Amino acid sequence: MHNNNSNETKRPVGAERPFPWRCHHCRKDQVFITTLSYDAEVRHDGRLHHVTIPHLAIPVCRNCGQRVFTEKVDEQIDAALRAQLKLLPLDSVPTPPHGVSMT
């Protein structure tokens, strides 16, 4: 049975936890969003590409410098690669109609 009179603050599914986060490396509550320049080597279609993201928003531990690669960070790196290769952004790629196979 569910208690509907709970005083808990509920957040939507998928909502991010508030900062600071606990660092998995040094165990301190010192992980905050930081914007930095980041160089990455990304494999796409069997080839390795060098990508520079000049303003990557990434959680970084202020105590030990450990970077936390989240889904949002991966999306920024992917978007930078797609822009560099002049590919359509993922939200612009058409999806086939339901039941249609692309193979």
C-alpha positions as CSV (number, residue, x, y, z in Angstrom):
1,M,0.0,0.0,0.0
2,H,1.3,3.4,-1.0
3,N,1.4,6.4,1.4
4,N,0.1,9.4,-0.5
5,N,0.7,11.7,2.5
6,S,4.5,11.5,2.3
7,N,6.4,14.7,2.9
8,E,9.2,13.5,0.5
9,T,10.1,15.8,-2.4
10,K,9.6,13.7,-5.5
11,R,11.5,14.3,-8.7
12,P,10.6,13.0,-12.1
13,V,12.2,9.8,-13.3
14,G,15.6,10.6,-14.9
15,A,16.0,13.9,-13.0
16,E,19.6,14.5,-12.1
17,R,20.8,14.4,-8.5
18,P,21.8,17.8,-7.1
19,F,25.5,18.6,-6.8
20,P,27.8,18.0,-5.1
21,W,28.1,14.3,-5.9
22,R,30.4,11.8,-4.1
23,C,33.6,11.1,-6.1
24,H,34.0,7.3,-6.7
25,H,37.8,7.8,-6.7
26,C,38.5,9.8,-3.5
27,R,35.1,9.4,-1.8
28,K,34.7,13.1,-1.1
29,D,31.5,15.0,-1.8
30,Q,33.3,17.4,-4.2
31,V,32.0,16.6,-7.7
32,F,30.6,19.7,-9.4
33,I,29.8,20.6,-13.1
34,T,32.8,22.2,-14.7
35,T,33.3,23.6,-18.2
36,L,36.6,22.7,-19.8
37,S,38.3,22.1,-23.1
38,Y,38.5,18.3,-23.9
39,D,40.3,16.3,-26.6
40,A,38.9,12.9,-27.4
41,E,39.7,10.0,-29.7
42,V,36.4,8.6,-31.0
43,R,35.8,5.6,-33.2
44,H,33.1,6.1,-35.9
45,D,32.5,3.7,-38.8
46,G,35.8,1.8,-38.1
47,R,37.9,4.9,-38.1
48,L,39.5,6.8,-35.2
49,H,38.8,10.6,-35.1
50,H,40.4,13.3,-33.0
51,V,37.7,15.7,-31.6
52,T,38.2,18.8,-29.6
53,I,35.3,20.0,-27.5
54,P,36.2,23.6,-26.4
55,H,33.4,23.9,-23.8
56,L,32.6,20.5,-22.4
57,A,30.2,20.6,-19.4
58,I,31.4,17.7,-17.3
59,P,31.2,16.7,-13.6
60,V,34.7,17.0,-12.1
61,C,35.9,16.3,-8.5
62,R,37.4,19.4,-7.0
63,N,39.4,17.3,-4.6
64,C,41.2,14.8,-6.9
65,G,40.3,16.0,-10.5
66,Q,38.5,12.8,-11.4
67,R,36.1,13.3,-14.4
68,V,32.7,11.7,-14.4
69,F,31.5,10.7,-17.8
70,T,27.7,10.8,-17.9
71,E,25.2,10.3,-20.6
72,K,25.0,14.0,-21.1
73,V,28.8,14.2,-21.5
74,D,28.7,11.4,-24.1
75,E,26.0,13.3,-26.0
76,Q,28.2,16.4,-26.1
77,I,31.1,14.4,-27.4
78,D,28.9,12.7,-30.0
79,A,27.4,16.0,-31.1
80,A,31.0,17.5,-31.6
81,L,32.0,14.4,-33.6
82,R,28.9,14.6,-35.8
83,A,29.5,18.4,-36.4
84,Q,33.1,17.8,-37.3
85,L,32.2,15.0,-39.7
86,K,29.3,17.1,-41.1
87,L,26.8,14.4,-40.2
88,L,23.1,15.2,-39.4
89,P,22.4,15.7,-35.6
90,L,20.8,12.7,-34.1
91,D,17.5,14.5,-33.6
92,S,17.4,15.2,-37.4
93,V,17.9,11.6,-38.5
94,P,14.6,10.2,-39.8
95,T,13.4,7.0,-38.3
96,P,11.7,4.3,-40.5
97,P,8.0,3.8,-40.1
98,H,6.9,1.2,-37.7
99,G,7.3,-2.3,-39.1
100,V,9.7,-1.2,-41.9
101,S,13.1,-2.9,-41.8
102,M,16.3,-1.1,-42.9
103,T,18.1,-4.3,-43.8
